[in-house]
Amino acid sequence: MGSSMIRYKVQPGRAAENEALVKAVYEQLNRERPGELHYATFKLPDGVSFMHVVVETDQPGRILNEVAAFKAFVTDIESRCDEPPVVTELTLIGSYNVA
């Protein structure tokens, strides 16, 4: 499976905008319910750093890159950031899904 963690820091005045764009992604995912995707987003204690964890199929990005709200989220992410996104590939050892 293609798994990754993406971490970045937005400009102080753009945290709410970033959070709204992320929430739009989850709204679309909840409507469309794509399979083979586990995705979580966290806002870190400083209020401007975000971390996304993605567990997908063997083709990283394939599912998320087809989601229109995700495309909108990433379109101008560089302009929102003080620290640009850094992707770290992960190797999944185990996972538990709580419904």
Backbone as CSV, one residue per row, in Angstrom:
resi,resn,N_x,N_y,N_z,CA_x,CA_y,CA_z,C_x,C_y,C_z
1,MET,0.837,-1.181,0.000,0.000,0.000,0.000,0.878,1.240,0.000
2,GLY,0.430,2.284,-0.658,1.119,3.563,-0.652,0.659,4.371,0.541
3,SER,1.530,4.569,1.510,1.191,5.324,2.707,2.158,6.477,2.853
4,SER,1.646,7.610,3.319,2.515,8.754,3.501,1.970,9.689,4.564
5,MET,2.872,10.509,5.077,2.534,11.564,6.016,2.996,12.865,5.376
6,ILE,2.126,13.858,5.367,2.461,15.146,4.794,2.322,16.180,5.897
7,ARG,3.373,16.958,6.091,3.347,17.964,7.147,3.747,19.307,6.557
8,TYR,3.052,20.374,6.996,3.331,21.721,6.521,2.835,22.728,7.546
9,LYS,3.243,23.968,7.352,2.859,25.045,8.266,2.324,26.200,7.434
10,VAL,1.093,26.617,7.737,0.484,27.718,6.991,0.802,29.053,7.652
11,GLN,0.589,30.124,6.907,0.750,31.464,7.452,-0.317,31.676,8.528
12,PRO,0.008,32.401,9.594,-0.923,32.558,10.715,-2.327,33.003,10.319
13,GLY,-2.467,33.876,9.362,-3.777,34.361,8.966,-4.533,33.442,8.022
14,ARG,-3.954,32.290,7.685,-4.576,31.414,6.693,-4.957,30.047,7.249
15,ALA,-4.824,29.867,8.550,-5.139,28.565,9.157,-6.616,28.216,8.991
16,ALA,-7.517,29.170,9.217,-8.955,28.900,9.085,-9.314,28.556,7.641
17,GLU,-8.716,29.251,6.682,-8.945,28.959,5.262,-8.489,27.546,4.927
18,ASN,-7.308,27.175,5.411,-6.782,25.836,5.151,-7.700,24.774,5.751
19,GLU,-8.140,25.018,6.979,-9.015,24.066,7.645,-10.337,23.911,6.887
20,ALA,-10.879,25.007,6.359,-12.125,24.937,5.585,-11.932,24.120,4.310
21,LEU,-10.803,24.286,3.648,-10.523,23.514,2.436,-10.391,22.033,2.761
22,VAL,-9.743,21.718,3.881,-9.599,20.315,4.299,-10.977,19.723,4.603
23,LYS,-11.809,20.477,5.301,-13.151,19.979,5.641,-13.968,19.706,4.387
24,ALA,-13.780,20.515,3.343,-14.487,20.284,2.075,-14.068,18.953,1.457
25,VAL,-12.801,18.591,1.611,-12.324,17.297,1.108,-13.074,16.170,1.819
26,TYR,-13.181,16.264,3.145,-13.862,15.218,3.913,-15.358,15.165,3.605
27,GLU,-15.964,16.314,3.343,-17.380,16.317,2.952,-17.577,15.534,1.662
28,GLN,-16.702,15.762,0.680,-16.810,15.028,-0.584,-16.511,13.546,-0.381
29,LEU,-15.491,13.230,0.392,-15.174,11.821,0.652,-16.344,11.117,1.336
30,ASN,-16.985,11.785,2.267,-18.131,11.185,2.959,-19.323,10.977,2.034
31,ARG,-19.466,11.825,1.027,-20.543,11.646,0.041,-20.228,10.501,-0.918
32,GLU,-18.982,10.450,-1.394,-18.616,9.508,-2.457,-18.103,8.167,-1.931
33,ARG,-17.603,8.131,-0.708,-17.165,6.897,-0.040,-16.203,6.046,-0.876
34,PRO,-15.071,6.618,-1.360,-14.144,5.793,-2.148,-13.540,4.694,-1.274
35,GLY,-13.456,3.521,-1.836,-12.855,2.397,-1.123,-11.343,2.486,-1.141
36,GLU,-10.719,1.637,-0.367,-9.268,1.503,-0.345,-8.541,2.791,0.038
37,LEU,-9.187,3.656,0.817,-8.550,4.896,1.248,-8.788,5.090,2.733
38,HIS,-7.718,5.304,3.462,-7.777,5.732,4.859,-7.030,7.061,4.889
39,TYR,-7.684,8.098,5.382,-7.122,9.442,5.314,-7.489,10.179,6.582
40,ALA,-6.529,10.826,7.192,-6.780,11.604,8.402,-5.954,12.880,8.351
41,THR,-6.524,13.947,8.885,-5.830,15.230,8.940,-5.843,15.731,10.378
42,PHE,-4.719,16.251,10.816,-4.570,16.745,12.174,-4.044,18.175,12.156
43,LYS,-4.573,19.007,13.046,-4.002,20.335,13.276,-3.160,20.210,14.539
44,LEU,-1.923,20.635,14.468,-1.005,20.501,15.585,-1.210,21.632,16.601
45,PRO,-0.687,21.473,17.807,-0.960,22.429,18.881,-0.619,23.890,18.585
46,ASP,0.300,24.155,17.674,0.633,25.555,17.375,-0.461,26.264,16.584
47,GLY,-1.451,25.499,16.075,-2.585,26.082,15.363,-2.342,26.421,13.908
48,VAL,-1.119,26.283,13.441,-0.806,26.602,12.049,-0.098,25.465,11.320
49,SER,0.247,24.405,12.037,0.877,23.243,11.412,-0.166,22.151,11.250
50,PHE,-0.112,21.489,10.111,-1.065,20.430,9.786,-0.305,19.184,9.374
51,MET,-0.917,18.032,9.647,-0.342,16.757,9.248,-1.460,15.910,8.649
52,HIS,-1.205,15.367,7.487,-2.138,14.469,6.816,-1.496,13.094,6.768
53,VAL,-2.272,12.071,7.064,-1.796,10.692,6.958,-2.699,9.989,5.953
54,VAL,-2.078,9.396,4.940,-2.807,8.759,3.849,-2.362,7.310,3.729
55,VAL,-3.335,6.406,3.724,-3.063,4.997,3.458,-3.953,4.635,2.276
56,GLU,-3.350,4.312,1.146,-4.098,4.048,-0.076,-3.750,2.687,-0.652
57,THR,-4.045,2.590,-1.922,-3.713,1.392,-2.670,-2.226,1.405,-2.987
58,ASP,-1.789,0.535,-3.849,-0.375,0.487,-4.215,0.027,1.623,-5.149
59,GLN,-0.906,2.502,-5.485,-0.613,3.660,-6.329,-0.872,4.923,-5.516
60,PRO,0.122,5.427,-4.769,-0.080,6.585,-3.907,-0.666,7.781,-4.652
61,GLY,-1.656,8.401,-4.047,-2.278,9.583,-4.621,-3.378,9.310,-5.613
62,ARG,-3.511,8.084,-6.079,-4.483,7.790,-7.130,-5.902,8.191,-6.721
63,ILE,-6.339,7.823,-5.542,-7.711,8.088,-5.129,-7.902,9.561,-4.797
64,LEU,-7.059,10.112,-3.946,-7.223,11.510,-3.545,-7.107,12.462,-4.725
65,ASN,-6.216,12.190,-5.645,-6.035,13.086,-6.780,-7.228,13.117,-7.722
66,GLU,-8.187,12.214,-7.540,-9.409,12.220,-8.343,-10.535,12.993,-7.661
67,VAL,-10.335,13.424,-6.430,-11.360,14.119,-5.658,-11.274,15.618,-5.948
68,ALA,-12.355,16.200,-6.470,-12.355,17.614,-6.868,-12.005,18.539,-5.708
69,ALA,-12.525,18.278,-4.532,-12.232,19.130,-3.374,-10.765,19.035,-2.977
70,PHE,-10.143,17.877,-3.178,-8.719,17.738,-2.884,-7.904,18.529,-3.907
71,LYS,-8.323,18.481,-5.160,-7.646,19.278,-6.192,-7.703,20.757,-5.836
72,ALA,-8.866,21.221,-5.348,-9.003,22.625,-4.933,-8.100,22.927,-3.740
73,PHE,-8.000,21.993,-2.819,-7.157,22.163,-1.631,-5.688,22.341,-2.008
74,VAL,-5.185,21.528,-2.931,-3.757,21.577,-3.267,-3.407,22.645,-4.299
75,THR,-4.406,23.209,-4.962,-4.134,24.163,-6.041,-3.216,25.298,-5.624
76,ASP,-3.480,25.953,-4.511,-2.653,27.089,-4.098,-2.043,26.896,-2.715
77,ILE,-1.765,25.657,-2.361,-1.255,25.379,-1.018,0.067,26.101,-0.748
78,GLU,0.919,26.206,-1.739,2.210,26.881,-1.538,2.024,28.325,-1.094
79,SER,1.008,29.011,-1.619,0.792,30.403,-1.246,0.261,30.549,0.180
80,ARG,-0.342,29.484,0.731,-0.851,29.519,2.102,0.225,29.188,3.124
81,CYS,1.335,28.631,2.667,2.312,28.050,3.597,3.465,28.974,3.964
82,ASP,3.869,28.875,5.241,5.150,29.407,5.697,6.217,28.340,5.500
83,GLU,5.837,27.080,5.706,6.715,25.931,5.462,5.983,25.004,4.511
84,PRO,6.521,24.751,3.320,5.817,23.949,2.320,5.633,22.497,2.752
85,PRO,4.699,21.806,2.122,4.458,20.403,2.457,5.702,19.542,2.250
86,VAL,5.940,18.688,3.235,7.020,17.705,3.161,6.362,16.339,3.264
87,VAL,6.614,15.497,2.277,6.024,14.163,2.229,7.023,13.148,2.752
88,THR,6.564,12.319,3.673,7.363,11.226,4.199,6.640,9.927,3.882
89,GLU,7.284,9.064,3.129,6.691,7.768,2.827,6.725,6.896,4.079
90,LEU,5.656,6.164,4.314,5.530,5.329,5.499,5.357,3.872,5.100
91,THR,5.804,2.980,5.965,5.567,1.565,5.782,4.586,1.119,6.849
92,LEU,3.404,0.701,6.425,2.358,0.291,7.348,2.697,-1.053,7.967
93,ILE,2.684,-1.107,9.285,2.920,-2.358,10.016,1.603,-2.925,10.501
94,GLY,0.689,-2.065,10.921,-0.611,-2.496,11.395,-1.583,-1.337,11.390
95,SER,-2.856,-1.654,11.389,-3.885,-0.618,11.358,-5.137,-1.156,12.003
96,TYR,-5.864,-0.297,12.689,-7.126,-0.677,13.291,-8.125,0.422,12.985
97,ASN,-9.290,0.073,12.493,-10.304,1.034,12.115,-11.440,0.973,13.115
98,VAL,-11.644,2.046,13.844,-12.736,2.132,14.809,-13.890,2.863,14.125
99,ALA,-15.037,2.214,14.066,-16.194,2.829,13.404,-16.962,3.698,14.345
